[in-house]
Amino acid sequence: MHGHPFLCDKGTGLGHSPHPKREPDTVPPTPQLSDLLARPEPLLALAPMQDVTDLPFMRLLARYGGADLYFTEYFRVHAVSRLDRHIVRSITENPTGRPIIAQMIGNDIPTLTRTAKELQRLPIAGVDLNLGCPAPVVYRKCAGGGLLREPWRVDAILGALRDAVATKLTVKTRLGFASVAEFDQVLPLFAKHSIDLLTVHGRTVRERYGPVVHHDLIARAVEAMPCPVLANGNVISADSAVEVLRLTGARGLAIGRGAVRNPWIFAQIRQRLRGEPEFVPVGRDLLRYIHELYEALKPPELREAAMVEMMKKYLNFVGPGVPASAEFLHRIRRAKTEADFFRVCTDFLDHDQPVQ
């Protein structure tokens, strides 16, 4: 069993504690990734989620305490691709005061190396290769998690990127495509090409976001890799964060869906690791967050109905933490107007009871 040297006993009490201080909007100097990795505390990263973890969401999350490290949404890389402007903005206008790593997805070596060189002209902490996206539209093109079916191609891509990337080269991977046994084929490739940071999502592509996360295989990566390893998958609270660190011995955590559901999660984990009482949000805290999320994400030209539909995607992540979540999501999915949407939110969240 793996332990983590920086875990403290759980803070006393589960009652409602004072709201964590919001971070000021002024941005302090950005630390280097190497500086963050030199600290004894586990590294907490915002995992990339396409069309979710964009510039407005990063800006809002930073006000709730935020992550130590951010990954961009993936840049789609193909023969005629150019850097996506809205993702570039999350780098050039990075509002978090923390390093940001640019993620790429694709399989063509010349265009991946070209794109990596272009990205290194931007203020990034590293370049990340996506080997984990489980979307069929992606893996059917032998990109993202689809590349795990062809370890020889992964080997060639990493070799070319290691030559092209002068900054940190990182990888986010799943355990395999169809079977966890495939991890034995790809894990040695990451060590072979001297990557600087590995994020392991503890499921296969076929397992998507199922209930089982294979922490033992993340622990195997921690033991095998000469570089730091971040554990990813189903971290939704300080409790689950501490447990994953204990089971894997990972250098830190990459949190995606859990951060959309609970923007306090990074602050709560830090409080837990310091042995302090944790902030426990109540219904009205979550209601306020949903209002702020709506305002943060809302493009000025977007029609009201389209904005409501966009918010439903985020509420799919938030919903499981709401009491009577099935009824809540049932009503949210039928909302057509902004007034309808917030009426449902108010009906379920205008209270002082804790929410998960």
Rosetta blueprint (number, residue, H / E / L):
1 M L
2 H L
3 G L
4 H L
5 P L
6 F L
7 L L
8 C L
9 D L
10 K L
11 G L
12 T L
13 G L
14 L L
15 G L
16 H L
17 S L
18 P L
19 H L
20 P L
21 K L
22 R L
23 E L
24 P L
25 D L
26 T L
27 V L
28 P L
29 P L
30 T L
31 P L
32 Q L
33 L H
34 S H
35 D H
36 L H
37 L H
38 A H
39 R L
40 P L
41 E L
42 P L
43 L E
44 L E
45 A E
46 L E
47 A L
48 P L
49 M L
50 Q L
51 D L
52 V L
53 T L
54 D L
55 L H
56 P H
57 F H
58 M H
59 R H
60 L H
61 L H
62 A H
63 R H
64 Y L
65 G L
66 G L
67 A L
68 D L
69 L E
70 Y E
71 F E
72 T E
73 E E
74 Y E
75 F E
76 R E
77 V L
78 H L
79 A L
80 V L
81 S L
82 R L
83 L L
84 D L
85 R H
86 H H
87 I H
88 V H
89 R H
90 S H
91 I H
92 T H
93 E L
94 N L
95 P L
96 T L
97 G L
98 R L
99 P L
100 I E
101 I E
102 A E
103 Q E
104 M E
105 I E
106 G L
107 N L
108 D L
109 I H
110 P H
111 T H
112 L H
113 T H
114 R H
115 T H
116 A H
117 K H
118 E H
119 L H
120 Q L
121 R L
122 L L
123 P L
124 I L
125 A L
126 G E
127 V E
128 D E
129 L E
130 N E
131 L E
132 G L
133 C L
134 P L
135 A L
136 P H
137 V H
138 V H
139 Y H
140 R L
141 K L
142 C L
143 A L
144 G H
145 G H
146 G H
147 L H
148 L H
149 R H
150 E L
151 P H
152 W H
153 R H
154 V H
155 D H
156 A H
157 I H
158 L H
159 G H
160 A H
161 L H
162 R H
163 D H
164 A H
165 V L
166 A L
167 T L
168 K E
169 L E
170 T E
171 V E
172 K E
173 T E
174 R E
175 L L
176 G L
177 F L
178 A L
179 S L
180 V H
181 A H
182 E H
183 F H
184 D H
185 Q H
186 V H
187 L H
188 P H
189 L H
190 F H
191 A H
192 K H
193 H L
194 S L
195 I L
196 D L
197 L E
198 L E
199 T E
200 V E
201 H E
202 G L
203 R L
204 T L
205 V L
206 R L
207 E L
208 R L
209 Y L
210 G L
211 P L
212 V L
213 V L
214 H L
215 H H
216 D H
217 L H
218 I H
219 A H
220 R H
221 A H
222 V H
223 E H
224 A H
225 M L
226 P L
227 C L
228 P L
229 V E
230 L E
231 A E
232 N E
233 G L
234 N L
235 V L
236 I L
237 S L
238 A H
239 D H
240 S H
241 A H
242 V H
243 E H
244 V H
245 L H
246 R H
247 L H
248 T H
249 G L
250 A L
251 R L
252 G E
253 L E
254 A E
255 I E
256 G L
257 R H
258 G H
259 A H
260 V H
261 R H
262 N L
263 P L
264 W L
265 I H
266 F H
267 A H
268 Q H
269 I H
270 R H
271 Q H
272 R H
273 L H
274 R L
275 G L
276 E L
277 P L
278 E L
279 F L
280 V L
281 P L
282 V E
283 G H
284 R H
285 D H
286 L H
287 L H
288 R H
289 Y H
290 I H
291 H H
292 E H
293 L H
294 Y H
295 E H
296 A H
297 L H
298 K L
299 P L
300 P L
301 E L
302 L L
303 R L
304 E H
305 A H
306 A H
307 M H
308 V H
309 E H
310 M H
311 M H
312 K H
313 K H
314 Y H
315 L H
316 N H
317 F H
318 V H
319 G H
320 P H
321 G H
322 V L
323 P L
324 A L
325 S H
326 A H
327 E H
328 F H
329 L H
330 H H
331 R H
332 I H
333 R L
334 R L
335 A L
336 K L
337 T L
338 E H
339 A H
340 D H
341 F H
342 F H
343 R H
344 V H
345 C H
346 T H
347 D H
348 F H
349 L H
350 D L
351 H L
352 D L
353 Q L
354 P E
355 V L
356 Q L
